[in-house]
Amino acid sequence: MTMHTDKGLKKAAAQREKRHLPTNFNYRMMERIQQEAYLRERRTEKRTFILWAITVTAMTAGGIGYLGWVYGQQILQLCAQIKDHIPPQLDFLIYLPTAIALTLLGIFNVWLRRKAKQKQ
């Protein structure tokens, strides 16, 4: 009877579908795991940055609010005094061409440096 059972088992084993994993299964699985870990790390970094930005913004707003509450009158008096001593706007127009030229030269400098890095 054991011989008959052995033949039946062998026959059933031969008829079953053979499913093989692809040869690069381990590589692909490890790649997916690494990708998930990287995305999880990026999400954590993003949340940390957002929390940091909110904290810094709240602290800055609180500090400015406190300074305004304590020194508000003195700040208003100082602004009124400075307003009387500011030169007219026409005096600032003399410096406008120089400011534009410096801005354009700065942009040109950045462009040239990028071009030089690309050639290296």
C-alpha positions in Angstrom: 0.0 0.0 0.0 2.9 2.4 0.7 4.1 1.9 -2.9 0.7 2.9 -4.3 0.7 6.0 -2.0 4.2 6.9 -3.0 3.3 6.7 -6.7 0.3 8.9 -6.1 2.3 11.5 -4.3 5.0 11.5 -7.0 2.3 11.9 -9.7 0.6 14.8 -7.9 4.0 16.4 -7.3 4.8 16.1 -11.0 1.5 17.7 -12.1 1.6 20.7 -9.8 2.5 24.1 -11.3 6.0 25.0 -10.8 6.3 28.6 -9.8 9.8 30.0 -9.9 10.8 33.4 -8.6 12.7 35.6 -11.1 16.4 35.4 -10.8 16.7 39.0 -9.7 13.9 38.7 -7.0 16.2 39.4 -4.1 17.7 42.4 -5.8 14.4 43.9 -6.6 13.0 43.2 -3.2 16.0 44.8 -1.5 15.6 47.8 -3.9 12.0 48.2 -2.9 12.8 48.0 0.8 15.6 50.6 0.4 13.2 52.9 -1.5 10.6 52.6 1.2 13.2 53.4 3.9 14.4 56.4 1.9 10.9 57.7 1.4 10.1 57.2 5.1 13.3 59.1 6.0 12.4 61.9 3.6 8.9 62.2 5.1 10.4 62.4 8.6 12.9 65.1 7.5 10.1 67.1 5.9 8.0 66.9 9.0 10.9 67.9 11.1 11.7 70.9 8.9 8.0 72.0 8.9 7.9 71.7 12.7 11.2 73.7 12.9 9.9 76.4 10.6 6.7 76.8 12.6 8.6 77.0 15.9 11.0 79.6 14.6 8.2 81.6 13.1 6.2 81.5 16.3 9.2 82.5 18.4 10.1 85.4 16.1 6.5 86.6 16.0 6.3 86.3 19.8 9.6 88.2 20.2 8.5 91.0 17.9 5.2 91.2 19.6 6.8 91.4 23.0 9.2 94.2 21.8 6.2 96.1 20.4 4.2 95.7 23.6 7.1 96.8 25.8 8.7 99.4 23.6 5.9 100.4 21.3 5.8 104.1 22.3 9.6 104.5 22.0 9.6 102.8 18.6 6.8 105.2 17.3 8.7 108.2 18.6 11.9 107.0 16.9 10.1 106.4 13.6 8.7 110.0 13.7 12.2 111.4 14.3 13.7 109.4 11.5 10.9 110.4 9.1 11.9 114.0 9.5 15.6 113.4 8.7 15.3 111.1 5.6 16.5 112.9 2.4 14.0 113.3 -0.4 13.5 110.5 -3.0 15.3 112.4 -5.7 18.6 112.0 -3.9 18.2 108.2 -4.1 17.7 108.3 -7.9 21.4 109.2 -8.4 22.4 105.8 -7.1 19.8 103.9 -9.3 22.1 103.3 -12.3 24.9 102.1 -10.1 22.6 99.6 -8.3 21.2 98.3 -11.6 24.8 97.9 -13.0 25.9 96.0 -9.9 22.9 93.7 -10.1 23.5 92.9 -13.8 27.2 92.3 -13.2 26.4 90.0 -10.3 24.0 88.0 -12.5 26.7 87.9 -15.3 29.3 86.7 -12.7 27.1 83.8 -11.6 26.3 82.8 -15.2 30.1 82.8 -16.1 30.9 80.7 -13.1 28.3 78.1 -14.0 29.6 78.0 -17.6 33.2 77.5 -16.3 32.0 74.6 -14.0 30.2 72.9 -16.9 33.4 72.9 -19.0 35.5 71.2 -16.3 
